[in-house]
Amino acid sequence: MNFGYTEEEEKYRKRLNEFLDEHMTEEIARQNWEDLGVGPEAREFSKKLYENGFLGLPWPKEYGGGGLSPTYDFILIDELGKRWGAHVPLDVGYTMTGHTILRRGSEEMKKEFIPRIIRGEIEFGLGYTEPNAGSDLGAMMMKAEDMGDYFLINGQKTFNTESHYADYHWLAARTELDPSKPKYKGISLFIVDQRAEGIDIRPMITMSDERTNEVYYDDVKVPKSRLVGEKNKGFYYIMEAIDSERNHVFVPARLWPIVDEMITYVKETSFQGKPLAADPDVQAKIAQMAIELEVAQMLADNARWLELNELPMTMEPEITKVMISELEQRMVDDAMQILGLYGQLDEKSKWTPLRGRIEWFYLHSFMPTIGAGTSEIGRNVIAQRGLGLPRG
């Protein structure tokens, strides 16, 4: 087992960092981590990444990729994260849906979408959650009726974060309406034009001032060609995608800027005539952040190594997700304690430390333990699928 980079991968990492030094501005970083790539600068930056040879290297050559190891995308995600980038711009298409299209989509669908994803041109909104179907996706009620030449879709989705700017909706809906059959065997996946007639997108604003959305479908017609894979197999495809999502989205590197900036802050800030960096409690808190981040990195590297070598993954990506999402909460809580009352100020105040980022991350940190599957469900997956324990 070797988590290190090859000589060529290390050259790529160096070239990427030289590019980021020149082109990744504060505004682009902000749009990536706070707005998930919605801003115009972040969108343009996504295209620059492709034009300079940083997007698509592991993707198949026949669809515009480089045919190389997935390690190149892991390097890209990590190096962006270390600069407050957090994500690849337009990351849902690049890190989640694109991989499922490659595995399960028709040849026509691959040719239509994969090159555009690689070029950083299009984004998808995830359409899974409903008011009564979050952790239990099998309970979703949105209906997609087979009308012969098309599907007619009606229902509601919620917490669809990218939908107000996404080009397409990665939509899960119920195609088997017989209540006597298992719920999870009646769900299909679709690619829907996000601005199609009959779709109504309404904003939901989170406590960290991020926008997510409710999305309503009223007799929306979706061509048969936009069905992903086989009908009624969507639940299985979602489960397949989750492990890859964990490896590409929940990455420890995106938390290192908190440690780095806190180190700088405590060295430069004094209290009662002494630098905060000399306080043993402050030292202990920052040291604990670094310890847990190193552990999280090893967990993430292990899960990625399994994926790279096409080995079975049971609980490994889920362990990474639970660890990193809960670690973020602990880290920003300790950071807020170190900053004291000043930490509660947002970026609008001239007195706010670290440009208000810790305050924003504190408010944001509640979401990762809920979004993409709650920590409670994650522990169930680890216990049952990974450790062989029975269902309760």
N, C-alpha and C positions, 0 to 999 in steps of 0.2 A: 504494500500500500504506500503510494507516494503522492503527497498532496502538492509537491513543488511543480514549477513550470519548466517546460523545455526551453532550450535556448531561443527558439523561434517565438515561443509564447512570451518570453521575457522581453524580446525585442519589440513585440507588439505592445506590451504594457508600457514600455519606455516611450515609444512613438505616440501612444494614446495620451500619456501624461503631458508630453510636449504640446500636443494639440489642445488639450484642456487648459494648459497654462495660457495659451494664446486666445482661445475662443470662448471658454466658459466663464461668462460674466456672473456677477452677483444676481442680476435679474433673471437670467436663465436658470441658475440654481434654485432660486426662490420659486419660479414657476414649476420646476420639476418636483420639488418636495412639498410645496404647499398647494399648488393648483394641479398637480399630476399632469403637467405638460400642456395645459390648456392655452397658455399665452402665446401670442404670435412669435415672440423671440424663441421660445422653447420649440415651437413647431419648425421654425426655420433652422434651429440648431439640430433638430433630428435629421433634416435633409443634409446638413453639412457633415454630420457623422457618416452618413452613407457615402457622400461624394468623396470623403477622405479615406474611405476604406475601413470603417469601424463597425458598420452594421452588416449583418447577414453572413459573416464569415463561416459559421457552422451550418448554414442552411444549404439544401441541395443545389447543386450547380444548375440543374435543369430549370429552376425557378428563379435564378438570378443570384444565388448564394455562392459561397466559396468552397463548400464541401469539406470544411475543416472540423476540428474537434469542438464540442460545445464549450470547452474551456475558454475559448476566446470571448464568448458572451458572458461567462462568469467574470472574467477579468474586466470587461466593459462595465458590468453592473457594479462590481466592487469599487472600481476607480471613480466612477461617478458618485457613488455613495460617500466616499471619503471626502468629497468636496461639497457636501450638503446637497448633492444632486439627487440622491435617494433612488431615482428611477431612470430607466431609459425613457426619453420623451415618447409619448404615445405608447405606454408600456403594456397595456392590456393586449393589444394586437401582437406586439413583439414577444412578450414573455408568457402569454397564456393561450389566446385563441389560435394563434398561428400554428402552434405545435399540434393542436387537435385537428386543424384543417389538414396538416401534413399526414397525420395518422389515419384520419377517418373521412376526410372530404373526398369528393369525386375529383377526377382529373381536371374537369372543367373548372371546378371551384378552386383547386390549387393554382391553376394558371391565372385565374382572375384575381385572386387575393394575395398570394404569397409574394409575388414581385413588388406589389405596392406596399406591403408591410415592411419588406426589407428596405425599400427606398425611403421609409419614414413618411409616407404620404397619407396614410389612413389610420384611424383609431376606432376601437370598438368599445361599447358600453356593455358591462356584464348584466344580463337580465335573468337573474336567478331568484332573488328573494321576493317574497310576497308578504303582506301583512300577517298572514297565518302560516307562513312557510319560510322559516329562516334556517335554523339548525336542522330541521326536518324537511329537507327539500322535497321528499316524497309527498308531502302534503300540499304541494302547489295545486292551484285550481285554475290558472289561466288555461283556456281551451283553444286548441288548434284543430278545427274540423276539416277533414279531407273533402274537398268539393270537386274532386276530379282533376282539374288542371291546376288547382292552387289550394292552399290552406287558408281558412278564414279564422282569424285569431281575435279573441276577446278576453279582456281581463285586466289585471293591475299588477305592476311590479313596484317595488320600493327599494330605496337605498341604491339606486343605479347611478353611481358617482359621475361617470363620464358622459352620460347621455345628453347633456346640454351642449356638448361640443363634438361628440363622437359622430363618425360617418355611418356606422352600422351598429345594430343592436345584436349582441350574441345572446339569443333568447331561448330559454327553456320553457316549454309549454306542454300541456297534457294532450296527447293524441289518442290515448285509450281511455274511453269514457265509461267503460263497464266497471261499476264499483265492486264487482265480485273478484276482480283480478288484482294482484299486488300493485300497490300504488307506484312503486319505483320502476315497474316494468311498462309503464304507460307514458313515459316522458320522452320528448324528442327535442333536438337542438336545431335552431334555425339561424340564418343570417338575414337580418331584416334591415332595409334602408331606414335609418333612424328618423328621417323626415318624411316617411311614407304617409299618405293620406289616412286619417283615422287615428294617428298617434298624437297624444297630448302629453307634453313633458312639463311637470310642475316642480319648482325648486323646494328643497328641504335644506335648511342651513344648520350646520352642526355647531357645537359649542366652541370649536376652534375657528369658526367662520368659514369653513369649507362648504362648498355647495355639493349636495347630492340631490337625488331626484326621485319623485314618483312618476311612473310612466304608465299611461292608460292606453289600452288598445280598444278601439271601437270598430268592429268589422274591417280589420286590416287584412288585405289580400297579400299573401306571400307565395311566390311561384314555387313549384315543386323542386326546381333546381336549387333552391336555397335551403333545402333540408340537408343537414350535415349527417353523413353516414346513413345508417338504417333508421327507419321509423321505429319508435318505442325503445331505442337504445340510448337515448340522451343521458339518462341518469348514470349509466356506466361510463360514458364519455366524460362526464363531469368528474367522476371519481378518478379517472385516469389523469385528467388535467390537474387535479389538486396537488399531486406529488410534484409535478413539474413546476407548478405555481409556487409551491413552498421553496423550492430550490432557487427560483429566479427572483422572487419578490422579498421574502423574509431573509435579508442578508445582514450579518453583523456589521459589515463595513459602514453601513449608513449611520451607525451610532458612534463611530469613532470621532467625528467632529465634535460631539458633545464633550468627550473626554479631553480632546486637544484644546478646545476653547476654554474649558474650565481650568485646565492647568495654567494657561496663559493668564486667565483672570485672577486666580488666587496668587500668582506670583507678582502681579502688578497692583493688587488691591491690599490696603492695610486696614487693620482695625485695632484701635487703641495703641497705635504706634508700632504694631507688628504686622508683617505680611500674613495674609490668610494662609499662605502656603506653609507657614511654620506651625499652624495649629494641628495637633495630632488627630483631632476628630475630622478635620477637613482632609488631611492626608489619607486617613483610613477610608473615607467615603470614596475618594477618587481612585485609590488603589483597588477597592472592591469593584468599582466599575470596570477597571482594566482586567481584573481577574476573570470576571464573568464574561466579558467580551471575548477573551481568549478561549474560554471554554465553549462559548457559542460558536466561535469560528471553527473549532475542531469538529463540532457537531455538524455544522453546515458543510464543511469540506468532506466529511464522511458520507453524507447523503448525496452530495454532488458526485463523489467518486463512484458510488453505486450506480448512479444514473449514467455517468460517462462510460462505464463498463457494462451497461445493460444488465446489471444484476438486480435481483428482486429487492424491492423496497417495501417494507411493511409499515414500521412505525418511525423510521428515521427522519423523513421530511416533516412529519407531524411533531416530533420532538423538537426539531429546529424551530418550527413555527411557534409552539407554546413557549419555548425558552426565550426567543428573541422578543416576542410581543410583551411578555411579562417583564423581561429585563429592561425594556424601554421605560416602562412605568417606574421601576425601581430607580433607574438612573436619573430620570428627570425629577423624581421626588427628592433624591439626595441633592441634585443640583439646585433645586429651589430652596432647600434648607441652607445651602452654602451662600446663595445669593441674598437670603433674607427677604425683607419686605420689598426691596428693589426688584426682586425676581417677579413680583406680581404685576409690574408695569408692562404695558404692551409697547410696541415699537413706536407709537406716536409720542411717547414721553421722551424728553431729552435726557432723563435720568435713567432710562432703562439700560441694563447691562446686556452685552452680547446681542445687540440689535433686536432684542425681544424674542429671540429664537427659543430660548428655554421656556419662556411663558407659553409660546405657541405649542411647543412639543408637549408641555404638560397637559394642555387642554386636548391635544390630539391623541395623547397616549392611551386614552381609554378605548379608542376605536380598534386598534390592532388586536386586542384580546377578544373582540366581538366579531369584527369583519373577517370574511374568509373562513368562518367557522370559529365558534367560541372556544375558549380554553377548556371549558367543561366537556364539550364534545371532543376536543382534541385528546383529552385524557381518556375518554371512552375508547377512542380509536387506538391509542397506545396500549391500553389495557387489553382490549379484545382482539384486535388484529395483530398487534405486535407480541403481546405476552400470553395470548391464548386463554385469557380469563373469560368466563361466561357472561352473557348479557344479564343485566339485573332483572 
